[in-house]
Amino acid sequence: MPPRAYSYLRFSTPEQAKGDSQRRQAALAAGYAQRHGLELDAELTFRDLGVSAFRGTNAETGRLADFLEAVSSGLVPSGSFLLVESLDRISRQAARRAFRLLDEIVESGVVLVTLNDERRYSADNLDRDPTALMIALLTLIRANEESETKSRRVAAAWAAKREKATEKPLTSRCPGWLRLDKATGRFEVIPDRSAIVSRIFNEALAGVGQNSIARRLNEQGVPVFGGGGRQSSQWHRSYVVKILSNAATVGTMTPHRLMHDGAKKTRKALDPVPNYYPAIVSADTFDRVQQMRDGTHAPRRGVHAKRPVANIFGGLLRCPTCQGAMTRATKGRWSYLVCTKAKGGAGCAYKAIPYPAVEGNTLARIDEIIAECPTPRAEGLDARLEEIDTVLGIITDDLETLADAVTGRGGAVETLVERMRSLEAQHAELKAEQRTLQDRRAVAMGFGFTARLEELREAARTAPLDRTRINAALRVLLARVTPNRGSGMIEFEWKHGGESRIMYGWPEDFD
């Protein structure tokens, strides 16, 4: 009985299925089996169509993994042949890992044949023939280097595109309120949709909750943004949140890179590209909304979402004892602030604080609260940003040196590549920290901070009292408000750091 042969076909992308790769590999396997008297098993032909060998996915979760399992279970008998077009079809990983896979195949008693040069690899000839061992190793090194080089070139090409992104769009994909004018190669605003985006931001700034925004849009029959034939029939809170948090509304595009962790794929955010899209809302409006959303929740939630705001501190109050949330409770014509845990019998002491005393003193002494607001300072941020700039420069130089070494094959290629990956990861972490600090500095030192203080002052003084507007102004600036019954003080914690304090009554005055 002739030896059994099994064909393994692989190509990296689904697009290659449209070409000649599959037919060519299948024809090579059939021809080799016929010339060498092998019985080609048609039932157990293994195909990884559109699966990467560079990441090792084919060996971990693909059909090559199935073949190895079939060998270990005895379904594929010892002495069988595995026919592949070339060694890079089974792996393009680092040479050490790739050779381990080759060794696992031949150690199981299978003879691996590369059809492009009809070379046979078995445990016996790899042990006896050093030349075969060297050829296998060098072939795997070259395959990995080609994939690494291609990966870097693709990344460099996209980096170059990102640098010119404000001149020419990277892709036709864009947010639902824009469209690409193919004639000019520019994004243009869809007026009725941009008006909806502006409305959503304005309502959020006015203190309207995300569920309420979505409900109002649905009640008024405002059409939902759609594309690709999958338009939703109604607005949902999740999409309102997506719009409010999308930097594309101020013209910034955040590209992503597909990263691989073994067989797992993740999308990693890269450096944002400002002025890529037409801006729909101002940077100040966008920033104010983000600060309102940061660390606070809407003052009206659930069944209360449709009611007017009755508590100017909604979403900000914290219990001085347990640091949990506080809420406004009513008893007849009186209203009090109480710890939510105490109210629900979850352990904290129930100590009610008269709400009118806290609200009235806050509004009457708003000038004093603002006067005690610490001046935002950026000295520490500037020092750290300068340090990051220096380290990023060093890393960039090191990466260029390593790239030259890899290209010239100086030193151990695998070691150099690992070092490059480590530096690239460090570079990405520092860039993310740099963006965060730059945003904090812009908020702290910009004109917008002073303007927001004035908005709070004006909202507190305007009659008739608009609690929704006051709450929105407070949530932009404050991280929390803590009324302390024991001291008779209200503590206002500012988002940029520091506190302001005022008295609302005598200590333990409201027993």
N, C-alpha and C positions, 0 to 999 in steps of 0.2 A: 504493500500500500504506500503510495507516494506521501512525502511529508506534507502536512497541512500548512497553508500560508494565509495570512490575514492582512488585509489592506487597512492602513490608517491614513485618512485624508484630513487635512486641516488647512484652513486659511483664516486670516485675522479679522477681516471685516465682512459683514453681510454683502457689501457692494461687490466683493470679489466673486460671489456666487454668480453674478451676471456675466462674468468673463469666462476665461478658458481654464481657470485653475483646477476646478473639480474634474472636468473631463480629462485634462492632461494627466493628473495624478492617477486617476482610475485606469487610464490606458497604459501607463507605465507599469502599474502593478500587474495587470492582466498579461502584458507582453513578457514580463520577467518570469511570471509563474509558468507560462507556456514553454519558454525556452529552457527552463531549468527543471522541468518535470515536477512542478509543485501543484498541489490541488488547492486552488484559490477558493476559500470558503466565502460564499456570497451572503450567507445568512448572518455572519458575525463581522461583516465589514464595519469598521468604526470610523465615524465621521465627526469632526469638530468643526462645524461650519460657522465662521465668525467668532471663534474663540482664540484668545491670545495665548501664545507660548512664551511671550516676553514676561508676563506676570505669573506664569505657572498655572494659570486657571485650568488649562486642559489636563494637566497632571493631577490636579486637586479635585476638580468637580466635573471635568469633561469626559469624553468617551475614552481617552487614554487611561483615565482612572478606572473606567469600566473594564478595559482590556487587562490591566494589571490585576483587577479583582477576579476576572475570569481565569487568569493563569493560576492565581493562588488557590482557587476553588477546584482546579482540575478540569474545568470546562475547556480550556485551551491546553492541549497536552504538551509535555516537555518535548523539545526538539522541533517545535513549530517555528515558522518564520513570520516576522512582522515586517511588512513592506511599507517604507515611507519614502517620499521623494528625496528628502535630505535630512541631515541631523537637526537642522534648525526647525523642522516641522514638529519635532517632539519637544524642543525647548529652546528658548532664547534667553533664559535666565543667566545669572552669573555662572561662570564656567564650573565652579565647584558644585553648585546645586544641579546644574544640567548634567554633569558627569555622574552625579549620584543617581539620577534618574536612569541614565543609560546603564549604569552598573546594576541597578535593580532589575531592569528588563533582562539583561543577559544572564544574571545570576539565577534567574528563575528557570533557566534552561531554554529560553527563546533566542533565536538568531535574528538579529536586526539587520535589515538590508537597506542601504541607501540607494535608491533607483537611479539617481543622477550620475553616479559613478560605479554602480553595482558593487560596492564594497560591502563585505560582510563583517559584522561585529558579533562575536560570541565570547563567552567567558574564557574559552580555550585560547582563541587567537589574541585576545587582549592580554592574557597572561604570558603567552609565548613570544608575541611579536611587539617589541617596544615601538616600532614604527607605527603600527595600527593604533596603539595607545596615544602616541603623540599627535597623529593626524586627527583622531577624535577630539582630543583636548583643544588643539588649535582651531579646529572647525567650530567648536562650541564657543571659544573665546571670540572668534571673529563674528559669529552670529549675534552674541550679546553686544559687542561693540557697535555693530551696525544698528541694532535696535536702540541702544543708548544714544547714538549719534542722531538717529532719526527723531527720537523723543526730544532731544535738546534743540534740534533744528525747528521742529514744529513749535516748541515753546518760544524760541527766539522769533519765529515768524509772527506768532500771535503778539509777542511783546512789541514788535515793530508796528503791527497793525494798531495796537492800543495807543502807541505814541502818536499816530496820525488819525486817531479815532474822531477827533473833532473836525477833521477835514473830510473824512470819508467814513460812513457807517461800517462797522464790522459785519453787520448782518441786517437783514430786513426786519428781524424781530424787534418789537417795541411794545410799550405799554398800550392798553386799550384805548387811551385817549389821544393816541398819535397814529400816524400812518406814514409810510415811506413814499415820497414822490420819486418814482423811478426815473423820471425825466431829468430831475435836478440832482438826484442822489441825496436829498435832504429830508429830514423828518418834518412833517407839518402837523399842526394842531387840528383836532376835530372839535370845532367850537362848542357844540352842545355837550359833548362829553367832558371837555375841560371845565365847562361851567359846573358840571356835577361834582368834579373833583374839588373845585374851589368851594363849593357849597359844603361839602363834607368837612373840609378843613375849618371853615368858618363856624359850623355848628359845633365841632369839637372844641374850638377855642371858646365858644360861648358856654361850655360845660355840658353839652348834650352828650349822653352816653352813646356808645357804639351801637347797642341794640336799638336804641330809639332812632338813631340816624337811619339804620336799615329799615326800620318799621315805617318811618315817614316816607322814605323813597318808594317803598312798596305801596303804601296807601295812596300816594299821588301818581302811581303808574309810571314812575320814571324807569325807562328801559335800562336793563342791565347790560354792561359791556360784554361782548361776546366775540368769539373768533373761531375759525376752523370748524364751523358748523356745530359747536357745542355750547351754545349760549344758554345760560341758566335762566329760569323763569322768574327768579326773584332775588332780591338783595339779601345777603347774610352778613352777620356781624363779622365773620372771618374775613370777608372781602373788604369790608370797611376798614378793618385793622390793617389789612395788606396795603391798601391805598395810603393810609395815614403814616405808615412806616416806610413807604417806598421813596428812596432818595431820587428816583426818576422824576418825581413831581417838581424837584428843584433843578432838574437837568442833569443829574449825576447818574452815570451808568456804572454798575459794579459787575465786572466780568468775573467768571468763575473758571476754575481749572478742575478737570476730572482727575482725582487722585486715586491711587490703588493701594489698598492695604491687604495684600494677599488677593483673595477673590472678591473682597469687598470694595465697592466703589463709593467715594464720597466727593462732594463738590466743595472746593475750597475757594473762598472769596479772595480775589486779587485786589491790587490797588485800584480804587475808584477813578473813573474818568469824568472830571467835572465838565460842564457845558457840552455834553454829548447830545442831550435832548433839549428841545425848547422847554424852558421852565414854565410851570403852570402856577405855582405858588412861590412867594418870596422865601428866601432862606430864613428870614426872621420868623415868619409864620410856621414854617416846617420845624424850626428849632423849638419854638414855644410849645408846639403840639408834642414833640418828643419829650420835653421836660415835664409836661403835664402827665404823660403816660409813664414816666420813669419813677418807679417806686410808689405810685399811688393808684387808686382805682376810682372809677366814676362815683360821684356822690349819690346817684340814684341807680339801683340795680334791681333785677328781678321784677317782682310785682309792683315795686315802687318806681320803676323807670319812667312811667308816664306822669308822675306827680311833679309839681314845681319843687325846686330845691328849697328846703327849709333850714338846712344846716350849712352855713358858709364854710365850715371846716370839713365837709364831707370828703372822705378818702384820705384825710390827713391825721385824724385824732389817734393818739396812743395813750394807753393807760400808764401812769407813772409807776405802778406797782409791778405789773407783769409784762409791760411793753406790748401787750396785745392791743387790738383795735378797740376804740370806744364808739358808741353810737348815741344818737339823740333819742330819748324816750319821753313820752308824754303821759301825764297823770291829770286828767281833767283839763284845766286851763294852764297847768304848769308844765314846763319842759325841762328835762335834765340830761346831763351827759353821764353815761354809765359805761363801765367796762363790759364788753360783750360776753366775756367768760363769766363774769359775776352774774350778769343777767340770765345766762343760760345755766347757771348752777355748776359751772365747770371748775370752780376752785378759787377764783380771785374774790377779794372782799368787795361787797356791794357798797360803794360810797358815791352817792349821787351828787353832782355838781350842777347848780342852776345854770341852764344854758343862757338865759338872757344876760347874766352877769359876765359870762365869758365873751359872748358876741358883742355886747354893748361896750365893754372896756376895750376890746380889740379895735372896733371901729372908731371909738372916740380918741384913741391914743395911737392911731395908725402912723402919725408923724414920728412919734417916739420910737415905735417899732422899726420904722424904716431908718431912722437916724442911728439906731444901734446895729443896723446891718453891717457886718464886717466888709471892708473894702476888698473886692476880689484881687488877689495877687497872683502873679504868674512866675515869680522868681524861681520857685522849686520846679515848676513845669519847664521853664526855659533851660535850667541846668540839665534836667533829664533829657530833654529833646536834643541838646547839644551833645550829650554823651551818646545818645542813640545814633546821631548823625556820624559821629566818629567811628563807632563800632561798625555801622553799615558800610562805611567806606573801606574799612579794613577787610570785612568779609567779601565785598565786591572784588577787591584786589586779589584776595586769596582764591576766589572762584575762577577768576581769569587765568591765574597762574596754573591752577589745577587743570583747567580746560586745555591749556596749551600742552601740559604734560601728558594728558590722556591722548590728545591728538598725535603727539610725537611718540606715544607709547613709552614714555619714560617712567621708570619705576614699576611697581606692581599695579596693573590697571584696576583690578578689583578693589584694592585698598584706596586708590585715588578716587574711584567712583563713590565708595562709601563715605569718604571724607567730604566729597562734594554734596552728597545728600544731607549730611549732618549740617553743613554750613548753610545750605538752602533752607532747611527747616528753621535754623536759628534766624536767618535773614527774614523769613516770613513772620516769625513771632515778633521780632523787633519792629517790622513795618506795621503790624497790627497795633502794637503798643503806641507807636508814633502817631498813627491816625487818631487813636483815642485821646492822647494828650493834646494833639493839635485842636481837636474838637472842644475839649475842655477849656483850653486857653482862649479860643475864639469866643466862647460863651462868657468867660470870666472878664475879658478885657474889652469886648466889643461895646459899641454904643447901645446895642440891644438891651444890655443889663439895666442901664439907667432908665431906658424907656419903659421897661417892664415894671420897675419900681414906681414910676409915675403913673402907669396904668392902674396899679394896685391902689395908689393914693386916690386917684380920681374915682375909681369904682367904689371905694369906701365912703366917699363924700357925696356921691350923686344921690339925689332924691327924685322919685321914690326909690327905696332900697331895692337893688337888683341882686339877690343872693346868688343867682346863677353866675352872673358876671364876676362877683367878688370871689366865689369859689374857684372859678377858672383862673383868675389872677393869682390867687394864693397857691394853687397847685403848680403853676409855672415856676414859682420861686422857692417854695418850701418843700422840705422832705417830710416833716412831721410837725404836729402841734400837740403839746403835752400840758394839759391843765392839771395842776397839782393841788389837791384839796388840803394837804398837810401844810404847805407853805403859802398857799393863796396866790401862787405865781402861775403864769402861762409861759411856757417855753416854746419859742419858734425856732426850729432848726432849718437853716438855709441850705439849699442844695449845693451851693458852692463851698459850704463849710462855715462853722460858727453859729452862734445863737443870738437871739434877742429875747429879752424878758420884760414882762410888765406884771403889776399886781391886778388881780381881778376882785380881791376881797381879803379880809383878814384870815389868817390861818385858822382852820377848823371853825370858820364863822357861820357855816350853814348846817349845823347839827339840828 
